[in-house]
Amino acid sequence: MPSFSGRLPYTIGKAEGDYSAKVLYSSPDRIPDIDYDDGIFVDYRHFDAENIEPRYEFGFGLSYTTFEYSALSISGSISDGSYGTLDSG
């Protein structure tokens, strides 16, 4: 069954100064030339690198369904090399 959700595809800052790039609200050029020198530090990577707490982070959102887990079981090797199963009860 699909999980329908709405998630932000970008980070929303608390202040204009939180962003490395400035928004051009008007420009005499039809298509302005903008130099980007942020490298990989764009969007959430910029916020992480500069230790800026965003208003809403990349991927923030609500899911429109309810998740529930039951009858969980984990099996694998225990540190002494033996095998066992851990049940949720």
Secondary structure, DSSP 8 states (H G I E B T S, - for coil): ----EEE-SS-B-SSGGGSSS---S--SSSS-------TT--THHHHHHTT---SB-TT-EEESS-----S-EEEEE-TTS-EEEEE--
